[in-house]
Each structure stands twice: as C-alpha cells, then as structure tokens.
C-alpha cells in the first residue's frame, strides 16, 4: 500500500510502499478514503510533541471503510464507514476512564503519533475508537473528527457564553462558528493583524465583529477560545472577557504564556485547557453536525502531496481545511 512516512523528526515525509497491515485483537483494518491535515501533525513532525513512534504514518482525521476484522471485534462489520480521531486508545479501567474522561487516561495512545495514522491507503485502529459517521462526502467529513470535535469540547467548557471570542480563525474556528451561531451566540473573531483574507472569511460566516488579535473587541466577552498556539494571546484574551468569564486554550501545544498581573484573572475569571477529546464528545458532535448543518470549507489534496500541504499549513495560508484524498 502507499503511505507517507515520517522517519525522523523535522524531516520531510517520504513516500513508501508498505505491506498491508493486519488487525490484531480488538482492531479493525480500514481502507482510508480521506484524512485531514492538522496543525497537530506539524507539532508531531517538528518535535513539539515528544517521543512519536517513529517511523510513523501521520494523520488523525481518518474516514474510511472497515475491510478486515481482528479477533474479538463486536459491533462493527466489513463495509462499515467509520471515522478515527486523535484519541485512539484508552485503558478503560483507570479512574479517568471510569469517569468518562478517557482523554486524561495515563495510558492513552493517540492516532498518527503513537498509533498508525491515515496518511496511507490503509491503517489499523482499535474498534473502540472507530466512530459512526453521518452521511456525506469523506473529504468534507474528515475535518469534523478533530477540528470539529476539539472545537465542540472547547465550546462546552466555555459555558453558556452569549458573546464568544475566537482567537485564530482556521480549521476549528470556521466549524465552531457555525455551531455557535446556530445556538444563538455572537461570535467575535480575532485573526493575525491585517490578515484581510481571513477576516473576510470570518465575516462571511456571520461573525458579529472581526479584528486583529492585537485589538480589543467593542464589548466585553463572556468567554474566549484560543485556537492559535501563541501564549502571548492568553493575557489579551483574559483582558477581553468580563468578570466571571472563561478563557479556553484549545491547542495541544502552545508557546510560553508571559507573566501577567493577577488583576487579569481576578473577579472569578477562569483560565483552562482542553486535552484532546473523549469519544462521547465525538459522538455528540457528529450527531449534531448534520442538524446545524456544519459545512467544512475544504480543499482536497492528493496523498502524495501531503508534505506540501503541511508546509502550506505551517505558513498560515490555508482558508478552512486541507484534506488528503486517498481512496
């Protein structure tokens, strides 16, 4: 099968022909149709996340069909269409798992980082991590599995916020904006200063206000979500939210947060992070998405051009999402 392999940190992906993988106990093999390209893939490739399982197939927004079952698999059949997200395995026995917070499982393993990913024609995945998908084009569904689900978890942690700020208007933000507006919230979009193209995109999606990340919004916000991996935005977001407001950091990796005065946190403001997703988050969002409906703005890229797609993502020139077209 064709696959793009990360052989060493910081190196370009290499095209390779690999044997078709065989599913082990509790696993299925998936014929990959599409796989989203995510900023987390960049963090893995560039060494921001430690100890990836090299050599590695990246990719954790996988859409495909089950084409083989390993021993002991129940509830799935050959031909089922499934999605595989970032959280690829949890122990199911620890305190976190028993509380429905398997995203905090100390033995959790992640797709395209410690487990095989979707930058390939086929992959294997734990059956427990395979999610049922709504109807739709695999290319358009792929971003829902990370950008959509992580955005949904961040939104739930932001609470009942009528005025919602979003810092970094990329893959997750353009999906989350659709959900937030459907729920009746006002969305205030913060982009890179003078990024007119992205600002126009945010206005097109119905944001109430659009400006640079160096600007103050015209009103106090109830909550803010940071999708930009820039720690210096945290004090700015805290300064923008009203007393009792929440700032949610949704990136898996972020630059250092600079020192800021306690006054910015005082009056019961909350600063918190999002640690990937639970499978319940994914199921809830994937059930909700067709009702909104959430429409991902995507551009399909051939599998062989995955390295070019990562470079484009790193340059910050992507509007919406990039998705590898595999099968």
C-alpha positions in Angstrom: 0.0 0.0 0.0 1.1 3.6 -0.5 2.0 5.6 2.6 3.7 8.8 3.6 6.2 8.1 6.4 7.9 10.4 9.0 11.3 8.7 9.5 13.0 11.4 11.6 11.9 14.5 13.5 12.0 17.6 11.3 12.5 15.7 8.0 10.0 15.8 5.1 7.6 12.9 4.8 8.7 10.1 2.5 6.6 8.1 0.1 6.9 4.4 0.7 5.2 1.1 -0.3 4.3 -0.8 2.8 2.8 -4.2 3.4 -1.0 -4.2 4.1 -1.4 -4.1 7.9 -3.2 -6.9 9.6 -5.6 -6.1 12.5 -4.8 -7.5 15.9 -7.2 -8.5 18.7 -9.9 -5.8 19.1 -8.7 -4.0 16.0 -10.1 -3.4 12.5 -8.3 -2.6 9.3 -9.7 0.5 7.5 -9.4 1.3 3.8 -8.7 5.1 4.0 -10.7 7.4 1.8 -9.7 10.7 3.3 -7.6 12.1 6.1 -7.5 15.7 7.3 -4.2 17.6 7.6 -4.0 19.1 11.1 -1.7 21.5 12.9 -1.0 18.7 15.4 0.6 16.8 12.6 3.1 19.7 12.3 3.7 19.5 16.0 4.5 15.8 15.8 6.7 16.2 12.7 8.6 19.2 14.2 9.2 17.5 17.6 7.0 19.8 19.6 5.3 16.6 21.0 7.8 14.2 22.5 8.7 10.6 21.5 6.5 9.8 18.5 6.5 6.2 17.4 9.0 6.5 14.5 8.8 5.5 11.7 5.3 6.9 11.7 2.3 7.4 9.5 0.8 10.8 10.5 -2.9 11.7 10.4 -5.7 11.5 12.8 -8.8 12.7 11.0 -9.4 9.4 9.1 -12.5 8.5 7.1 -12.8 5.1 5.6 -14.4 1.7 5.4 -13.7 -1.4 7.6 -12.3 -4.1 5.3 -11.0 -6.6 7.9 -11.8 -7.5 11.5 -9.3 -8.7 14.1 -10.2 -11.3 16.7 -12.9 -10.3 19.3 -14.3 -7.3 17.4 -18.0 -6.8 18.0 -20.4 -4.1 16.8 -18.5 -3.5 13.5 -18.7 -5.3 10.2 -16.8 -5.3 7.0 -18.1 -2.4 4.8 -19.0 -0.1 7.7 -17.9 3.5 7.2 -16.1 4.9 10.3 -14.0 7.8 11.4 -10.9 7.6 13.6 -10.0 10.6 15.8 -6.8 11.7 17.7 -7.7 9.6 20.8 -7.0 6.1 19.5 -6.8 4.0 22.7 -7.5 4.2 26.4 -7.3 1.6 29.1 -10.9 1.7 30.2 -10.0 0.8 33.8 -8.3 3.8 35.4 -10.1 6.5 37.4 -10.3 8.9 34.5 -11.7 6.3 32.1 -14.3 5.2 34.6 -15.5 8.8 34.9 -15.9 9.2 31.2 -12.7 11.2 30.9 -10.6 8.8 28.8 -8.8 11.8 27.3 -6.9 12.0 30.6 -6.1 8.3 30.8 -2.4 7.9 31.7 -2.2 5.0 29.2 -4.0 6.8 26.4 -2.5 6.5 22.9 -3.0 8.8 20.0 -3.6 8.2 16.3 -0.8 9.4 14.0 1.5 9.9 17.0 1.8 6.7 18.9 -0.5 4.7 16.7 -0.6 4.4 12.9 -2.4 7.3 11.2 -4.2 7.9 8.0 -1.6 9.3 5.5 -1.8 5.9 3.9 -4.2 3.7 1.8 -5.0 1.6 4.8 -4.5 1.6 8.6 -5.5 -0.4 11.7 -7.3 1.1 14.6 -8.9 -0.1 17.9 -12.5 -0.9 17.3 -13.4 1.2 20.4 -12.0 4.3 18.6 -14.0 3.9 15.4 -16.8 6.4 15.3 -20.1 6.2 13.3 -20.3 9.0 10.7 -23.2 11.0 9.3 -23.9 10.9 5.6 -21.6 13.0 3.4 -18.5 13.3 1.3 -15.5 11.7 3.1 -13.4 14.8 2.2 -15.9 17.1 4.0 -16.3 14.8 7.0 -12.6 14.4 7.8 -12.2 17.8 9.5 -15.1 17.1 11.8 -13.0 14.4 13.5 -10.5 16.8 15.1 -11.1 20.4 14.3 -14.8 19.9 14.8 -14.7 17.7 17.9 -12.0 19.7 19.7 -13.9 22.9 18.9 -17.0 21.3 20.3 -15.3 20.3 23.6 -13.8 23.8 23.9 -17.3 25.3 23.4 -18.8 23.1 26.1 -16.1 24.1 28.5 -16.6 27.8 27.7 -20.1 27.6 29.3 -23.2 29.4 28.4 -21.5 32.3 26.7 -23.6 34.7 24.6 -20.6 36.7 23.4 -17.8 34.3 22.3 -14.4 35.3 21.2 -12.3 33.1 18.9 -8.6 33.7 18.6 -7.1 32.1 15.5 -9.6 31.6 12.7 -8.6 28.4 11.0 -9.9 24.9 10.7 -11.6 24.6 14.1 -12.8 28.1 14.3 -14.7 28.1 11.0 -16.6 24.9 12.1 -17.2 26.1 15.6 -18.5 29.5 14.4 -21.3 27.7 12.5 -22.3 25.8 15.7 -22.1 28.9 17.9 -24.3 31.0 15.6 -26.8 28.2 15.3 -27.0 28.2 19.1 -27.7 31.9 19.0 -24.3 33.2 20.2 -22.5 36.2 18.9 -19.0 35.4 17.6 -16.1 37.8 17.8 -13.2 36.6 15.5 -9.6 37.6 16.2 -7.1 36.9 13.3 -3.5 37.8 12.7 -3.2 41.6 12.5 -4.0 42.8 9.0 -5.0 39.4 7.7 -7.8 40.7 5.5 -8.4 37.5 3.7 -9.2 35.5 6.9 -11.1 38.4 8.3 -13.3 38.4 5.2 -13.9 34.7 5.6 -15.0 35.2 9.2 -17.4 37.9 8.2 -18.8 35.6 5.5 -19.6 33.1 8.3 -21.6 35.7 10.2 -19.2 36.9 12.9 -20.6 39.9 14.8 -17.1 41.5 14.9 -13.8 40.8 13.2 -10.4 42.2 14.1 -6.8 41.6 14.7 -5.5 39.7 17.7 -3.9 42.9 18.9 -7.3 44.7 19.1 -9.9 44.9 21.9 -13.4 43.9 21.0 -16.1 46.6 21.2 -17.8 44.8 24.1 -16.7 42.6 27.0 -16.8 38.9 26.1 -18.4 36.1 28.1 -15.8 33.6 27.0 -12.9 33.2 24.6 -11.4 30.2 22.9 -7.8 30.2 21.7 -7.1 28.1 18.6 -3.8 30.0 17.9 -0.8 28.3 19.6 0.5 31.7 20.8 0.9 32.0 24.5 1.0 35.8 24.4 -2.7 35.8 23.4 -3.7 34.4 26.8 -3.3 37.8 28.7 -5.1 39.6 25.8 -8.0 37.1 26.0 -8.3 37.5 29.8 -8.4 41.2 29.4 -11.2 40.9 26.8 -13.5 38.7 28.9 -15.9 40.1 31.5 -15.7 39.2 35.2 -16.7 35.6 35.6 -15.7 34.8 32.0 -13.7 31.9 30.8 -10.7 31.6 28.5 -10.2 28.1 27.0 -6.8 27.2 25.4 -7.7 24.5 22.8 -4.3 23.9 21.3 -2.3 20.7 22.2 0.9 22.8 22.1 1.4 26.5 22.8 4.3 28.8 23.2 5.0 30.0 26.7 2.5 32.3 28.4 4.1 35.5 29.5 3.7 36.8 33.0 0.6 38.9 33.6 -0.9 40.8 36.5 -3.3 39.0 38.8 -5.8 41.7 38.0 -6.5 40.0 34.7 -7.5 36.8 36.4 -9.3 38.3 39.4 -13.1 38.6 39.6 -13.5 34.9 39.1 -12.2 34.7 35.5 -11.3 31.1 34.6 -8.3 30.0 32.5 -8.3 26.4 31.4 -7.1 24.0 28.8 -8.6 21.3 26.6 -6.9 17.9 26.5 -8.0 16.5 23.1 -11.4 14.7 23.3 -13.5 12.0 24.7 -15.3 9.5 22.5 -18.6 10.9 23.9 -17.6 14.4 22.7 -17.0 13.0 19.2 -20.3 11.1 19.2 -22.3 14.1 20.4 -20.7 16.5 17.8 -21.0 14.1 14.9 -24.7 13.6 15.7 -25.2 17.4 16.0 -23.3 18.4 12.8 -26.0 17.4 10.3 -28.6 19.3 12.3 -26.8 22.7 12.1 -25.7 21.8 9.4 -21.9 22.2 9.8 -20.2 22.6 6.4 -16.4 22.3 6.3 -14.7 24.5 3.7 -12.1 22.1 2.4 -9.6 21.7 -0.4 -8.7 18.2 -1.4 -5.1 17.3 -1.9 -3.7 14.1 -3.3 -2.0 11.8 -0.8 1.4 12.2 -2.5 1.2 16.0 -1.8 1.0 15.6 2.0 4.3 17.3 2.6 3.3 20.3 0.5 0.0 20.5 2.5 1.9 20.6 5.8 4.2 23.4 4.5 1.1 25.4 3.4 -0.5 24.9 6.8 2.7 26.0 8.6 2.7 29.2 6.5 -0.7 30.1 7.7 -2.1 30.4 4.2 -5.0 27.9 4.5 -8.6 29.1 4.4 -10.7 26.4 6.0 -9.2 22.9 6.0 -6.9 20.7 3.8 -7.8 17.1 3.4 -5.8 14.3 1.8 -7.8 12.4 -0.8 -6.7 8.8 -0.5 -9.1 6.2 -1.9 
